[in-house]
Amino acid sequence: MIKFEHTIFALPFAFIGALLARKGLPTAWQVTWIALAMIGGRSAAMTFNRIADVRYDWSNPRTRKRALPQGTLSMGFAVVFTIVMSLLFVFAAWQLNSLCFYLSFPMLAILVLYSYTKRFTSLSHVVLGFAVGCAPLAAWLAIDGEFAWPPVFLSGAVMFWVAGFDLIYALQDVEFDRKAKLFSLPSRYGVAPALRVSGVFHGATVILLIATAVITNLGWMAYAGIAAVAGILYWEHRLVTPDDLSRINVAFFNLNGYVSILLLLTFAGDILIR
């Protein structure tokens, strides 16, 4: 029900935010509670999403074999698990500092709200991007305790990155979304326009990553990582075309997993070696 490969999209960016705030390695205490907050928030959000969408998952041939539609897990278990993971998220935020604790409640509301956005707006992809994109800003606040431009730029980069690849992923459900009267950019405007918007979003990702590196005075290693990510995103858009959607899963899971890990390694190397 909760895929680990989805988690690696966000967790490395949280660690980048923490490294930038600390200008070095955070303490073991901080790393532990940031990781637990990410696990709690991500698990609560994904499980609630499955609860909210269970009737759509059952109707959609692509998602019919998921745990709740199949009865592999009960609805009662999913509800209890969501509550437990939400409490873990709030408790971990409390362990970090009071600002994180207070912000954990509206953040949890955003994570839950996303599950309903496809009912009323085609911008659900951007809402998802915003929810995931908050990870580096949240980790910065856990370390530094104050808002600043570097994590805002980095969070913006993550937001557009996630929104861009979620647009690609949504191409699989264009016909189903139209029949179920669910909103998405691909179902409303078509495959080709959605891919163009995704390309614009990923261009914004690269620009904001560069802005993050400039404002934090990072060196060649970080820029090399950004260049590699730009190449990966370009290749992702070469793999998926309006006439060939067969490699969506390769673009979604494999290539995007490389993006987050690659940026963590290069940004961390740049920060720690200086």
URDAGI-V46551 format. One record per pair of residues at least 4 apart in sequence whose ideal C-beta (glycine too) atoms are under 6 Angstrom apart, sorted by sequence separation. I is the first residue (numbers start at 1). GAP is how many residues later the second one is. D is the distance in whole Angstrom. If there is no record, write none. Layout:
i	gap	d
I	GAP	D
I	GAP	D
//
This chain:
i	gap	d
7	4	6
22	4	5
26	4	4
38	4	6
39	4	6
53	4	5
56	4	6
73	4	5
77	4	6
87	4	6
96	4	4
103	4	6
117	4	5
129	4	5
134	4	5
140	4	6
151	4	6
160	4	6
162	4	6
173	4	5
176	4	6
185	4	6
189	4	4
218	4	4
247	4	6
248	4	6
249	4	6
250	4	5
251	4	5
258	4	5
263	4	6
264	4	6
268	4	6
269	4	6
26	5	5
64	5	5
65	5	6
67	5	4
73	5	6
177	5	4
186	5	6
213	5	4
57	6	4
67	6	4
118	6	5
93	7	4
94	7	4
117	7	4
177	7	5
18	8	5
93	8	5
186	8	4
239	8	5
240	8	6
57	9	5
178	9	5
185	9	5
213	9	5
117	10	5
177	10	4
58	11	4
93	11	4
140	11	4
240	11	5
57	12	5
174	12	5
239	12	5
114	13	5
174	13	5
54	14	5
90	14	5
114	14	5
137	14	4
170	14	5
136	15	5
171	15	5
236	15	5
18	16	6
170	16	5
114	17	5
209	17	5
50	18	5
136	18	4
137	18	4
167	18	6
136	19	5
236	19	5
14	20	6
111	20	5
171	20	6
110	21	5
86	22	6
133	22	4
232	23	5
14	24	5
206	24	5
133	25	4
133	26	3
232	26	6
11	27	5
51	27	5
167	27	5
232	27	6
130	29	5
129	30	4
132	30	5
168	30	6
229	30	5
47	31	5
167	31	4
202	31	4
129	33	4
47	34	5
48	34	5
129	34	3
164	34	4
228	34	6
7	35	5
47	35	5
126	37	5
164	37	4
225	37	6
44	38	5
125	38	4
128	38	5
163	38	5
164	38	4
199	38	6
225	38	5
2	41	6
44	41	4
100	41	6
125	41	4
160	41	4
225	41	3
43	42	4
44	42	4
99	42	6
100	42	5
125	42	5
2	44	5
160	44	4
161	44	4
222	44	6
40	45	5
160	45	5
221	45	5
222	45	5
96	46	4
99	46	6
40	48	3
41	48	4
97	48	6
157	48	5
221	48	5
222	48	4
1	49	6
40	49	3
221	49	4
192	50	4
157	51	4
191	51	5
219	51	5
37	52	6
40	52	6
156	52	5
157	52	5
218	52	5
37	55	4
153	55	5
36	56	4
37	56	6
153	58	5
154	58	5
33	59	5
153	59	4
122	61	5
33	62	5
121	62	6
150	62	6
33	63	5
52	63	4
122	63	5
48	64	6
118	64	5
118	65	5
150	65	5
1	66	4
45	66	4
49	66	4
122	66	5
149	66	6
150	66	5
48	67	6
168	72	6
171	74	5
172	76	6
168	83	6
169	83	5
165	87	6
165	91	5
34	105	5
34	108	6
60	116	5
26	117	6
17	119	3
21	119	4
16	120	6
14	121	4
18	121	4
22	121	5
10	122	5
13	122	5
17	122	4
21	122	4
13	123	5
17	123	4
21	123	4
10	125	5
14	125	4
18	125	5
20	130	6
17	134	5
13	145	5
20	196	6
5	248	6
12	248	4
16	248	6
8	249	6
12	249	6
15	249	6
19	249	6
9	251	6
16	251	5
8	252	6
12	252	4
19	252	5
//
